[in-house]
């Protein structure tokens, strides 16, 4: 389950930011997770609950925003929405679709006290 290591990495970002900017408590952590990132959202949510306990973000609300997958089709030259890597282009049916969005995962922002 790589979501646990992702949650630990997110906690490290939160704690480093708290130390650098001098806030005492995080009340909300907002994440953006691409549909093509390979992250299991439910597992990450569970891991975040476990990892945040006893930290500066203990009890913080975790908001997970899903970003759609996007790709550029080499065959028809269109940017299209895709549900999975290696999907066919929904416009022309070609399989030469290069992912251009939805592969990322990032901490979007924090609400702090």
Backbone as CSV, one residue per row, in Angstrom:
resi,resn,N_x,N_y,N_z,CA_x,CA_y,CA_z,C_x,C_y,C_z
1,UNK,0.853,-1.175,0.000,0.000,0.000,0.000,0.900,1.240,0.000
2,UNK,1.102,1.827,-1.165,1.968,2.998,-1.239,1.270,4.264,-0.755
3,UNK,-0.030,4.201,-0.515,-0.752,5.369,-0.010,-0.264,5.780,1.377
4,UNK,0.205,4.816,2.181,0.734,5.159,3.508,1.985,6.024,3.364
5,UNK,2.875,5.670,2.453,4.076,6.490,2.262,3.718,7.848,1.666
6,UNK,2.691,7.903,0.826,2.225,9.194,0.313,1.685,10.057,1.455
7,UNK,0.897,9.455,2.344,0.355,10.192,3.492,1.473,10.703,4.392
8,UNK,2.504,9.902,4.605,3.642,10.332,5.416,4.386,11.491,4.751
9,UNK,4.496,11.446,3.420,5.108,12.551,2.686,4.302,13.833,2.796
10,UNK,2.988,13.703,2.739,2.107,14.865,2.894,2.264,15.457,4.284
11,UNK,2.303,14.600,5.304,2.513,15.081,6.672,3.833,15.826,6.785
12,UNK,4.868,15.335,6.146,6.172,16.005,6.186,6.085,17.402,5.569
13,UNK,5.355,17.536,4.466,5.142,18.844,3.838,4.410,19.775,4.799
14,UNK,3.365,19.258,5.444,2.576,20.058,6.386,3.447,20.514,7.557
15,UNK,4.197,19.593,8.144,5.024,19.948,9.298,6.160,20.896,8.923
16,UNK,6.776,20.703,7.770,7.831,21.617,7.314,7.271,23.019,7.092
17,UNK,6.083,23.089,6.510,5.443,24.382,6.267,5.080,25.063,7.583
18,UNK,4.581,24.283,8.543,4.238,24.841,9.861,5.472,25.403,10.546
19,UNK,6.573,24.691,10.486,7.809,25.159,11.124,8.340,26.420,10.431
20,UNK,8.268,26.434,9.120,8.794,27.562,8.345,7.948,28.818,8.511
21,UNK,6.613,28.648,8.578,5.719,29.803,8.624,5.189,30.099,10.021
22,UNK,5.461,29.238,10.988,5.149,29.519,12.378,3.699,29.384,12.802
23,UNK,2.914,28.567,12.128,1.553,28.355,12.623,1.508,27.147,13.537
24,UNK,0.501,27.138,14.417,0.416,26.131,15.476,-0.460,24.934,15.126
25,UNK,-1.465,25.173,14.293,-2.426,24.106,14.022,-2.950,24.205,12.607
26,UNK,-3.125,23.046,11.973,-3.728,22.952,10.646,-5.140,22.406,10.827
27,UNK,-6.122,23.118,10.291,-7.516,22.678,10.423,-8.035,21.978,9.168
28,UNK,-7.370,22.216,8.027,-7.793,21.563,6.784,-6.600,21.405,5.855
29,UNK,-6.511,20.230,5.235,-5.502,19.940,4.223,-6.247,19.640,2.934
30,UNK,-5.959,20.414,1.897,-6.623,20.200,0.610,-5.623,19.643,-0.390
31,UNK,-5.990,18.504,-0.980,-5.127,17.805,-1.924,-5.789,17.749,-3.293
32,UNK,-4.977,17.801,-4.334,-5.446,17.555,-5.696,-4.827,16.235,-6.154
33,UNK,-5.686,15.341,-6.632,-5.232,14.020,-7.047,-5.780,13.734,-8.440
34,UNK,-4.887,13.522,-9.380,-5.279,13.243,-10.750,-5.840,11.844,-10.913
35,UNK,-6.783,11.726,-11.835,-7.422,10.431,-12.105,-6.429,9.403,-12.635
36,UNK,-5.319,9.862,-13.204,-4.322,8.958,-13.774,-3.097,8.789,-12.877
37,UNK,-3.178,9.274,-11.635,-2.023,9.273,-10.733,-1.719,7.906,-10.133
38,UNK,-2.660,6.992,-10.176,-2.449,5.680,-9.572,-2.681,5.658,-8.074
39,UNK,-3.265,6.724,-7.539,-3.529,6.814,-6.106,-4.951,6.328,-5.826
40,UNK,-5.082,5.413,-4.886,-6.386,4.938,-4.442,-6.891,5.918,-3.388
41,UNK,-7.883,6.723,-3.754,-8.340,7.837,-2.921,-8.848,7.374,-1.557
42,UNK,-9.612,6.313,-1.512,-10.155,5.843,-0.246,-9.039,5.374,0.686
43,UNK,-8.059,4.684,0.128,-6.927,4.218,0.939,-6.112,5.407,1.450
44,UNK,-5.894,6.415,0.594,-5.150,7.596,1.027,-5.894,8.320,2.136
45,UNK,-7.200,8.429,2.013,-8.007,9.090,3.034,-7.855,8.376,4.380
46,UNK,-7.926,7.058,4.370,-7.743,6.275,5.590,-6.346,6.504,6.172
47,UNK,-5.334,6.448,5.320,-3.954,6.638,5.776,-3.739,8.032,6.350
48,UNK,-4.358,9.038,5.746,-4.220,10.405,6.253,-4.775,10.496,7.671
49,UNK,-5.918,9.861,7.930,-6.494,9.864,9.275,-5.524,9.282,10.286
50,UNK,-4.849,8.219,9.918,-3.902,7.548,10.815,-2.648,8.395,11.014
51,UNK,-2.077,8.896,9.934,-0.794,9.603,9.977,-0.900,10.955,10.671
52,UNK,-2.028,11.643,10.533,-2.154,12.985,11.109,-2.329,12.989,12.626
53,UNK,-2.687,11.846,13.213,-2.878,11.790,14.663,-1.592,12.171,15.393
54,UNK,-1.724,13.068,16.374,-0.586,13.496,17.169,0.303,14.533,16.502
55,UNK,-0.098,15.007,15.326,0.714,15.993,14.601,0.064,17.370,14.699
56,UNK,0.678,18.339,14.059,0.135,19.693,13.994,-1.216,19.715,13.261
57,UNK,-1.502,18.651,12.516,-2.750,18.549,11.769,-3.708,17.517,12.359
58,UNK,-3.507,17.160,13.623,-4.401,16.200,14.277,-5.828,16.725,14.249
59,UNK,-6.740,15.931,13.725,-8.142,16.325,13.639,-8.480,17.192,12.441
60,UNK,-7.507,17.484,11.601,-7.758,18.333,10.425,-8.658,17.612,9.433
61,UNK,-9.476,18.390,8.766,-10.310,17.870,7.685,-9.412,17.698,6.464
62,UNK,-9.522,16.564,5.787,-8.747,16.313,4.575,-9.714,16.320,3.397
63,UNK,-9.505,17.257,2.490,-10.349,17.374,1.298,-9.546,16.881,0.100
64,UNK,-10.100,15.908,-0.612,-9.447,15.320,-1.769,-10.197,15.731,-3.027
65,UNK,-9.562,16.535,-3.853,-10.176,16.988,-5.104,-9.606,16.152,-6.253
66,UNK,-10.504,15.499,-6.991,-10.087,14.671,-8.123,-9.967,15.531,-9.375
67,UNK,-8.872,15.376,-10.089,-8.658,16.070,-11.354,-8.842,15.059,-12.484
68,UNK,-9.507,15.445,-13.564,-9.735,14.499,-14.664,-8.443,14.190,-15.421
69,UNK,-8.425,13.038,-16.051,-7.297,12.684,-16.902,-7.435,13.357,-18.254
70,UNK,-6.334,13.833,-18.779,-6.321,14.446,-20.103,-5.183,13.872,-20.914
71,UNK,-5.396,13.836,-22.214,-4.345,13.358,-23.096,-4.406,14.076,-24.424
72,UNK,-3.295,14.019,-25.127,-3.222,14.606,-26.463,-3.080,13.462,-27.440
73,UNK,-4.006,13.401,-28.396,-4.026,12.325,-29.380,-3.124,12.703,-30.551
74,UNK,-2.143,11.872,-30.812,-1.223,12.103,-31.930,-1.933,11.931,-33.274
75,UNK,-2.910,11.038,-33.321,-3.592,10.749,-34.578,-4.486,11.896,-35.047
76,UNK,-5.284,12.461,-34.133,-6.227,13.513,-34.552,-5.830,14.903,-34.065
77,UNK,-4.766,14.972,-33.242,-4.274,16.269,-32.789,-5.178,16.977,-31.801
78,UNK,-6.017,16.235,-31.106,-6.967,16.813,-30.145,-6.546,16.518,-28.714
79,UNK,-6.855,17.444,-27.807,-6.729,17.187,-26.379,-8.061,16.616,-25.918
80,UNK,-8.013,15.459,-25.278,-9.230,14.743,-24.905,-9.178,14.321,-23.447
81,UNK,-10.341,14.081,-22.870,-10.413,13.539,-21.515,-10.326,12.028,-21.611
82,UNK,-9.465,11.439,-20.756,-9.330,9.987,-20.714,-9.511,9.502,-19.275
83,UNK,-9.993,8.286,-19.155,-10.281,7.715,-17.845,-9.113,6.912,-17.286
84,UNK,-8.265,6.399,-18.165,-7.128,5.577,-17.737,-5.998,5.747,-18.744
85,UNK,-4.773,5.521,-18.272,-3.640,5.526,-19.181,-3.851,4.462,-20.252
86,UNK,-3.435,4.739,-21.434,-3.516,3.822,-22.573,-4.935,3.627,-23.089
87,UNK,-5.875,4.477,-22.667,-7.215,4.452,-23.255,-7.141,4.927,-24.699
88,UNK,-8.104,4.491,-25.476,-8.225,4.970,-26.855,-8.763,6.398,-26.845
89,UNK,-8.454,7.145,-27.874,-8.980,8.494,-28.031,-10.496,8.401,-28.217
90,UNK,-11.266,9.135,-27.419,-12.725,9.073,-27.561,-13.227,9.733,-28.851
91,UNK,-12.388,10.501,-29.536,-12.814,11.162,-30.774,-12.538,10.313,-32.011
92,UNK,-11.314,9.742,-32.091,-10.972,9.010,-33.316,-10.745,7.517,-33.102
93,UNK,-10.645,7.087,-31.836,-10.430,5.672,-31.541,-8.974,5.240,-31.576
94,UNK,-8.067,6.159,-31.888,-6.648,5.826,-31.945,-6.058,5.609,-30.557
95,UNK,-4.974,4.843,-30.511,-4.344,4.531,-29.229,-3.048,5.298,-28.991
96,UNK,-2.773,6.291,-29.802,-1.568,7.086,-29.612,-1.920,8.339,-28.814
97,UNK,-2.343,8.133,-27.563,-2.745,9.228,-26.691,-1.696,9.386,-25.594
98,UNK,-1.118,10.565,-25.535,-0.098,10.868,-24.537,-0.746,11.643,-23.395
99,UNK,-0.590,11.145,-22.167,-1.176,11.814,-20.999,-0.559,13.196,-20.831
100,UNK,-1.412,14.204,-20.656,-0.952,15.582,-20.447,-1.485,16.185,-19.158
101,UNK,-2.382,15.512,-18.485,-2.935,16.023,-17.232,-3.623,14.920,-16.464
102,UNK,-3.737,15.122,-15.158,-4.391,14.137,-14.308,-3.449,13.101,-13.745
103,UNK,-2.142,13.285,-13.953,-1.167,12.338,-13.403,-0.570,12.838,-12.095
104,UNK,-0.924,14.065,-11.710,-0.293,14.696,-10.554,-1.028,14.429,-9.242
105,UNK,-0.291,14.638,-8.159,-0.863,14.674,-6.826,-0.099,15.763,-6.074
106,UNK,-0.827,16.702,-5.472,-0.132,17.772,-4.769,-0.968,18.295,-3.614
107,UNK,-0.283,18.913,-2.658,-0.951,19.619,-1.581,-1.358,20.977,-2.165
108,UNK,-2.648,21.199,-2.285,-3.138,22.436,-2.885,-2.996,23.603,-1.911
109,UNK,-3.504,23.424,-0.698,-3.341,24.457,0.325,-3.717,23.929,1.692
110,UNK,-3.432,24.742,2.698,-3.710,24.410,4.091,-4.494,25.541,4.727
111,UNK,-5.449,25.196,5.564,-6.112,26.187,6.415,-5.487,26.038,7.797
112,UNK,-5.055,27.163,8.366,-4.276,27.096,9.613,-4.807,28.077,10.645
113,UNK,-4.357,27.885,11.871,-4.655,28.808,12.977,-3.358,29.372,13.492
